[in-house]
Amino acid sequence: MSRLQQGISKLNSLSNQGSSLSRLSSPSFGGNSTVGGGGGKNLEELKRQIHSKLVERLDLSRVKDLASDAMRRDIRRAIEHLCDTENPLLNRIEREKLIEEILDETLGFGPLEPLLKDPTVSEVMVNGPRKIYVERRGKIEKSEVTFRDNDHLLQIIDRIVSKVGRRVDETSPLCDARLPDGSRVNAVIPPIALDGASLSIRRFGATPLKLEDLLNYKAFTPEMAMLLEGAIKARLNTVISGGTGSGKTTLLNTLSAFIPGDERLVTIEDAAELQLQQDHIVRMETRPPNIEGKGAITCRDLVKNALRMRPDRIIVGECRGSEALDMLQAMNTGHAGSMTTLHANTPRDGLARLETMIMMAGTELPIKAMRQQISSAVDLIIQVNRLQGGPRKMVSITEVMNMEQETIIMQEIFRFRQLGVDQNGRAFGQFEATGVRPSFVQRLEQKGIKLPSNMFTERVLARD
């Protein structure tokens, strides 16, 4: 029997024998009320006392290995016994709330657990121990959830980042990590964060959004989806451009479903969050330097290594630096159909960002040679934006044509035009076909992909 199971058995036997654990004599809850009406116990102090007794008796270093529901039930039973011993006068609602909070503190992420279990919460923003904001349906609102103090918040942050082999301390106060469900986490602690530790969690659903879901949300139209499906299957190199929180990664996950299952994919990310549907996939993640400043593995290192792994396609979660040059070279040298995302407000801005990132590689390429690399590598730029009020839309699908003198020529195929804002402050508009027939249609036909002849006729596709 493990130490953990022995601890649970000991707690249960203590409770069954009626053994009396030490009583609390703390001030009343909230300064003017008591819990259960009989012990004068502060609920927060009661929770701390029970949790500390649990920690004393259990080997919580093994909690990370406890995937079984049976073990969770055993720990819950032990907590129930401690609750009954410490304060038998708790009413049913208070008792259940206390048990759940202690379970969350022991096995989960403490006060954040209710927010992470709420399917309507898409983002959690912690500005110190007392200010927690959430995003629901595109609107930011303040949550009633709080941490005890800054140490409590730091403890939860450490628990999150340690699960993925990262660390955060005064020597390394910035950290990117992820939750078990793939949700993206960024943590900043003092001395960088002046008002207490800060934590941002970008949530991802347990199941990735499918094409039908995005169509139902009116993120784009069936005609746009049809074109993108053809482009992915015909192995056009695609860049998804957009601002923070505009849905770039979600769209990349969705479009990856069009990649044939017999192709070998290599994904490269700073914090693994892609949820691709294929079986033949190699996932790689960058690594920050250790405490001595050594051992860092950058995105550029991984892109270079991926070229030796016989990939059919390389998917970079986000290009934000010198790896852009290696990515473009991969697109130009036999890895057609590769995909990446970058931060930009328009497709033209996206090309300018690519130029800037190539310069960050330290190679002094002439502007013309740089733009020739980009125009020959990138076939399609998909622009996604988050509009006023929260809706995320695919606002442009643009083909990258060729070079004329020193300018990259592009043509927009589909677009979303915002017409105004409704009474709820939510942007609305219409999807339009520009009347431009893309030059890559012939490539699609050579791959056996036929698109309707009237698909690109200038017209309004749908109104939102």
BELMOFEN-V795416 format. One record per residue. N is the residue number from 1. SS is DSSP state (alpha for helix, beta for strand, coil for the rest). NEAR is the number of other ideal C-beta (glycine too) atoms within 10 Angstrom. Layout:
n: {N & N}
ss: {SS & SS}
near: {NEAR & NEAR}
//
This chain:
n: {1 & 2 & 3 & 4 & 5 & 6 & 7 & 8 & 9 & 10 & 11 & 12 & 13 & 14 & 15 & 16 & 17 & 18 & 19 & 20 & 21 & 22 & 23 & 24 & 25 & 26 & 27 & 28 & 29 & 30 & 31 & 32 & 33 & 34 & 35 & 36 & 37 & 38 & 39 & 40 & 41 & 42 & 43 & 44 & 45 & 46 & 47 & 48 & 49 & 50 & 51 & 52 & 53 & 54 & 55 & 56 & 57 & 58 & 59 & 60 & 61 & 62 & 63 & 64 & 65 & 66 & 67 & 68 & 69 & 70 & 71 & 72 & 73 & 74 & 75 & 76 & 77 & 78 & 79 & 80 & 81 & 82 & 83 & 84 & 85 & 86 & 87 & 88 & 89 & 90 & 91 & 92 & 93 & 94 & 95 & 96 & 97 & 98 & 99 & 100 & 101 & 102 & 103 & 104 & 105 & 106 & 107 & 108 & 109 & 110 & 111 & 112 & 113 & 114 & 115 & 116 & 117 & 118 & 119 & 120 & 121 & 122 & 123 & 124 & 125 & 126 & 127 & 128 & 129 & 130 & 131 & 132 & 133 & 134 & 135 & 136 & 137 & 138 & 139 & 140 & 141 & 142 & 143 & 144 & 145 & 146 & 147 & 148 & 149 & 150 & 151 & 152 & 153 & 154 & 155 & 156 & 157 & 158 & 159 & 160 & 161 & 162 & 163 & 164 & 165 & 166 & 167 & 168 & 169 & 170 & 171 & 172 & 173 & 174 & 175 & 176 & 177 & 178 & 179 & 180 & 181 & 182 & 183 & 184 & 185 & 186 & 187 & 188 & 189 & 190 & 191 & 192 & 193 & 194 & 195 & 196 & 197 & 198 & 199 & 200 & 201 & 202 & 203 & 204 & 205 & 206 & 207 & 208 & 209 & 210 & 211 & 212 & 213 & 214 & 215 & 216 & 217 & 218 & 219 & 220 & 221 & 222 & 223 & 224 & 225 & 226 & 227 & 228 & 229 & 230 & 231 & 232 & 233 & 234 & 235 & 236 & 237 & 238 & 239 & 240 & 241 & 242 & 243 & 244 & 245 & 246 & 247 & 248 & 249 & 250 & 251 & 252 & 253 & 254 & 255 & 256 & 257 & 258 & 259 & 260 & 261 & 262 & 263 & 264 & 265 & 266 & 267 & 268 & 269 & 270 & 271 & 272 & 273 & 274 & 275 & 276 & 277 & 278 & 279 & 280 & 281 & 282 & 283 & 284 & 285 & 286 & 287 & 288 & 289 & 290 & 291 & 292 & 293 & 294 & 295 & 296 & 297 & 298 & 299 & 300 & 301 & 302 & 303 & 304 & 305 & 306 & 307 & 308 & 309 & 310 & 311 & 312 & 313 & 314 & 315 & 316 & 317 & 318 & 319 & 320 & 321 & 322 & 323 & 324 & 325 & 326 & 327 & 328 & 329 & 330 & 331 & 332 & 333 & 334 & 335 & 336 & 337 & 338 & 339 & 340 & 341 & 342 & 343 & 344 & 345 & 346 & 347 & 348 & 349 & 350 & 351 & 352 & 353 & 354 & 355 & 356 & 357 & 358 & 359 & 360 & 361 & 362 & 363 & 364 & 365 & 366 & 367 & 368 & 369 & 370 & 371 & 372 & 373 & 374 & 375 & 376 & 377 & 378 & 379 & 380 & 381 & 382 & 383 & 384 & 385 & 386 & 387 & 388 & 389 & 390 & 391 & 392 & 393 & 394 & 395 & 396 & 397 & 398 & 399 & 400 & 401 & 402 & 403 & 404 & 405 & 406 & 407 & 408 & 409 & 410 & 411 & 412 & 413 & 414 & 415 & 416 & 417 & 418 & 419 & 420 & 421 & 422 & 423 & 424 & 425 & 426 & 427 & 428 & 429 & 430 & 431 & 432 & 433 & 434 & 435 & 436 & 437 & 438 & 439 & 440 & 441 & 442 & 443 & 444 & 445 & 446 & 447 & 448 & 449 & 450 & 451 & 452 & 453 & 454 & 455 & 456 & 457 & 458 & 459 & 460 & 461 & 462 & 463 & 464}
ss: {coil & coil & alpha & alpha & alpha & alpha & alpha & alpha & alpha & alpha & alpha & alpha & alpha & alpha & alpha & alpha & coil & coil & coil & coil & coil & coil & coil & coil & coil & coil & coil & coil & beta & coil & coil & coil & beta & coil & beta & coil & coil & coil & coil & coil & beta & coil & alpha & alpha & alpha & alpha & alpha & alpha & alpha & alpha & alpha & alpha & alpha & alpha & alpha & alpha & alpha & coil & coil & alpha & alpha & alpha & alpha & alpha & alpha & coil & coil & coil & alpha & alpha & alpha & alpha & alpha & alpha & alpha & alpha & alpha & alpha & alpha & alpha & alpha & alpha & alpha & alpha & alpha & alpha & coil & coil & coil & coil & coil & alpha & alpha & alpha & alpha & alpha & alpha & alpha & alpha & alpha & alpha & alpha & alpha & alpha & alpha & alpha & alpha & coil & coil & alpha & alpha & alpha & alpha & alpha & alpha & alpha & alpha & coil & coil & coil & beta & beta & beta & beta & beta & beta & beta & coil & coil & coil & coil & beta & beta & beta & beta & beta & coil & coil & beta & beta & beta & beta & coil & coil & coil & coil & coil & coil & coil & alpha & alpha & alpha & alpha & alpha & alpha & alpha & alpha & alpha & alpha & alpha & alpha & alpha & coil & coil & coil & coil & coil & coil & beta & coil & coil & beta & coil & beta & beta & beta & beta & beta & coil & coil & coil & coil & coil & beta & beta & beta & beta & beta & coil & coil & coil & coil & coil & coil & coil & coil & coil & beta & beta & beta & beta & beta & coil & coil & coil & coil & coil & coil & coil & coil & alpha & alpha & alpha & alpha & alpha & alpha & coil & coil & coil & coil & coil & alpha & alpha & alpha & alpha & alpha & alpha & alpha & alpha & alpha & alpha & alpha & alpha & coil & coil & coil & coil & beta & beta & beta & beta & beta & coil & coil & coil & coil & coil & alpha & alpha & alpha & alpha & alpha & alpha & alpha & alpha & alpha & alpha & alpha & coil & coil & coil & coil & coil & coil & beta & beta & beta & beta & beta & coil & coil & coil & coil & coil & coil & coil & coil & coil & coil & coil & beta & beta & beta & beta & beta & coil & beta & coil & coil & coil & coil & coil & coil & coil & coil & coil & beta & coil & alpha & alpha & alpha & alpha & alpha & alpha & alpha & alpha & coil & coil & coil & coil & coil & coil & beta & beta & beta & beta & coil & coil & coil & coil & coil & coil & alpha & alpha & alpha & alpha & alpha & alpha & alpha & alpha & alpha & alpha & coil & coil & coil & coil & coil & coil & beta & beta & beta & beta & beta & coil & coil & coil & alpha & alpha & alpha & alpha & alpha & alpha & alpha & alpha & alpha & alpha & alpha & alpha & alpha & coil & coil & coil & coil & coil & coil & coil & alpha & alpha & alpha & alpha & alpha & alpha & alpha & alpha & alpha & alpha & alpha & coil & coil & beta & beta & beta & beta & beta & beta & beta & coil & coil & coil & coil & coil & beta & beta & beta & beta & beta & beta & beta & beta & beta & beta & beta & beta & beta & coil & coil & beta & beta & beta & beta & beta & beta & beta & beta & beta & beta & beta & beta & beta & beta & beta & coil & coil & coil & coil & coil & beta & beta & beta & beta & beta & beta & beta & coil & coil & coil & coil & coil & coil & coil & alpha & alpha & alpha & alpha & alpha & alpha & coil & coil & coil & coil & coil & coil & coil & coil & coil & coil & coil & coil & beta & beta & beta & beta & beta & coil}
near: {8 & 11 & 12 & 20 & 14 & 13 & 21 & 21 & 14 & 13 & 26 & 15 & 11 & 18 & 18 & 9 & 8 & 7 & 11 & 9 & 15 & 9 & 13 & 17 & 9 & 18 & 12 & 14 & 18 & 11 & 7 & 7 & 10 & 18 & 26 & 18 & 11 & 11 & 19 & 16 & 24 & 20 & 21 & 15 & 15 & 24 & 21 & 17 & 20 & 26 & 17 & 9 & 19 & 21 & 13 & 10 & 18 & 21 & 13 & 16 & 9 & 13 & 16 & 11 & 10 & 16 & 7 & 9 & 8 & 7 & 18 & 15 & 10 & 19 & 22 & 16 & 15 & 25 & 22 & 18 & 20 & 24 & 21 & 12 & 19 & 21 & 24 & 11 & 13 & 23 & 11 & 7 & 8 & 18 & 18 & 13 & 14 & 24 & 19 & 15 & 21 & 23 & 17 & 18 & 21 & 21 & 16 & 18 & 19 & 18 & 21 & 22 & 18 & 16 & 19 & 17 & 10 & 14 & 8 & 9 & 18 & 19 & 18 & 23 & 18 & 27 & 16 & 18 & 20 & 15 & 15 & 21 & 14 & 21 & 18 & 14 & 12 & 17 & 12 & 11 & 10 & 11 & 19 & 6 & 16 & 15 & 23 & 15 & 13 & 17 & 10 & 17 & 26 & 20 & 14 & 23 & 22 & 18 & 14 & 22 & 20 & 13 & 15 & 16 & 10 & 19 & 14 & 21 & 12 & 9 & 8 & 16 & 15 & 12 & 22 & 18 & 22 & 23 & 19 & 9 & 13 & 19 & 20 & 21 & 23 & 15 & 25 & 16 & 22 & 14 & 7 & 11 & 17 & 9 & 12 & 18 & 25 & 20 & 25 & 15 & 25 & 21 & 21 & 21 & 14 & 9 & 9 & 18 & 18 & 13 & 17 & 10 & 14 & 19 & 15 & 10 & 14 & 17 & 23 & 26 & 20 & 11 & 21 & 23 & 19 & 14 & 25 & 23 & 17 & 22 & 25 & 20 & 16 & 19 & 19 & 23 & 23 & 23 & 32 & 25 & 28 & 26 & 14 & 8 & 14 & 23 & 23 & 24 & 22 & 21 & 23 & 25 & 20 & 22 & 21 & 21 & 14 & 16 & 21 & 12 & 8 & 9 & 14 & 13 & 23 & 24 & 25 & 27 & 21 & 19 & 20 & 18 & 23 & 20 & 19 & 16 & 14 & 16 & 8 & 11 & 18 & 13 & 13 & 18 & 19 & 19 & 15 & 17 & 12 & 11 & 10 & 6 & 10 & 7 & 10 & 11 & 14 & 16 & 24 & 19 & 16 & 23 & 24 & 14 & 13 & 24 & 16 & 7 & 12 & 9 & 21 & 18 & 24 & 23 & 26 & 28 & 23 & 20 & 23 & 16 & 14 & 19 & 25 & 28 & 23 & 22 & 31 & 24 & 15 & 25 & 26 & 17 & 10 & 9 & 20 & 16 & 23 & 26 & 26 & 27 & 24 & 22 & 16 & 20 & 15 & 16 & 22 & 15 & 14 & 26 & 23 & 12 & 19 & 28 & 17 & 11 & 19 & 22 & 16 & 14 & 15 & 8 & 11 & 7 & 15 & 9 & 10 & 12 & 10 & 19 & 19 & 17 & 20 & 21 & 19 & 15 & 21 & 27 & 23 & 22 & 24 & 27 & 27 & 23 & 20 & 18 & 19 & 14 & 15 & 18 & 21 & 22 & 24 & 26 & 25 & 20 & 25 & 26 & 22 & 23 & 15 & 11 & 14 & 9 & 6 & 11 & 10 & 19 & 12 & 18 & 13 & 17 & 21 & 25 & 20 & 27 & 10 & 16 & 10 & 8 & 14 & 10 & 5 & 8 & 11 & 16 & 19 & 16 & 19 & 15 & 22 & 17 & 23 & 16 & 10 & 14 & 16 & 24 & 12 & 19 & 18 & 8 & 16 & 19 & 13 & 9 & 11 & 8 & 16 & 10 & 17 & 9 & 8 & 9 & 17 & 19 & 10 & 9 & 12 & 10 & 17 & 16 & 10 & 18}
//
